[in-house]
């Protein structure tokens, strides 16, 4: 995405090309995506004209209820689910909290053992830390150098008192796509609930809750060109789960609160706009980016796998580089990337994901995450490769002086 704007004297706008304008390139789509114009148009009527509360019985409310259920059907279809298995939430963090805490407290008579991986999103890790304070036991599975769990280790870790396995589908930092089919079969055979955080993979990687034996799936909107503040949790019919948010009994008594109709409409529309063409385009740009950086810059490497990787994700480490310094230098040139998950980007601690795959603290802190979008261009990728090369050389020279 290239955007040009005239510069003014505001000190807040530090981007400057020295010619009165700046080129801006957004390469942080794993953090959030721009709302697609098609999605924006679909939402507009429900921001002002059709503004009813879906719980109201009058015509405005019935209209809102109708579009709510239509959106639920569309999301369910993408997952191979039935509509009443889709519970709308405020986003991925809420869905993950509901999945873990709701299953834990509803099934504590069976046991208190929960299994997750060492590379889960921070909201899973922090939810589990809280559950440990409540008396639950959480076991963390190791991952290999590319971020994959060992299915045999998972199988051996399941006990009679295991109530839930939660493994992220597409990792938000290094892009590793776990084998849901294998994990799902193990959990199904052992009678253990299986949850996956699919916020990064939804619409980019095929998901089918029946074929993959998924009991709970977290998805959200703002990673797929929809609005922020809306997500969903698939909960297989018959699953024992406690509501985590109480109120008027909305969303089949599982998530109380007035439904965000404009956001849900946008979410449903966004779920339809990424197809195979867009996936292949993002993969092509991602590969060009990775190959260009690794060919041009010595002592650099890709974190995570080449195959079974999210189509838009590149996480690259550079020896003798501070990732945050490189991020800020790129930002001055108008190129937006990140050093880790947006949710933990203010932490100075090395990424727990990169540490889990075997990087030293210094190597982890010398990494950046670059995630392309369907609106990026080849020209932007080439400009970014040259800029990264230039800045890495500059930072390394400064370090040696």
Protein Blocks (a to p, Z undefined) as FASTA:
>chain_A
ZZdddddfbfklmcdghnopacdddfbfkmpccddfklmmmmmmmmmmmmccfkbmbfkl
mmmmmmmmmmmmmmmmmnopafklpccdfbjklmmmmmmmmmmmmmmmnpccdcddfkbc
fklmmmmmmmmmnopacddddddfkopacfklmmmmpcfklcbdcddfbdcklopacdfk
lmmmmmmmnopacdddfklmgokaccdfklnopabdcddfklnopaehiacddddehiac
ddfbdcehpahhlagcdddfklmmmmmmmmmmpcfklmmmmmmmmmmmmmmmmmmmghia
cedjfbhpafkbccdddehiafklmmmmmmmnopacdfbdfklmmpcbdcfklmmnopaf
klmmmcccddddfkbcfklmmmmmmmmmmmmmmmmmmmmZZ
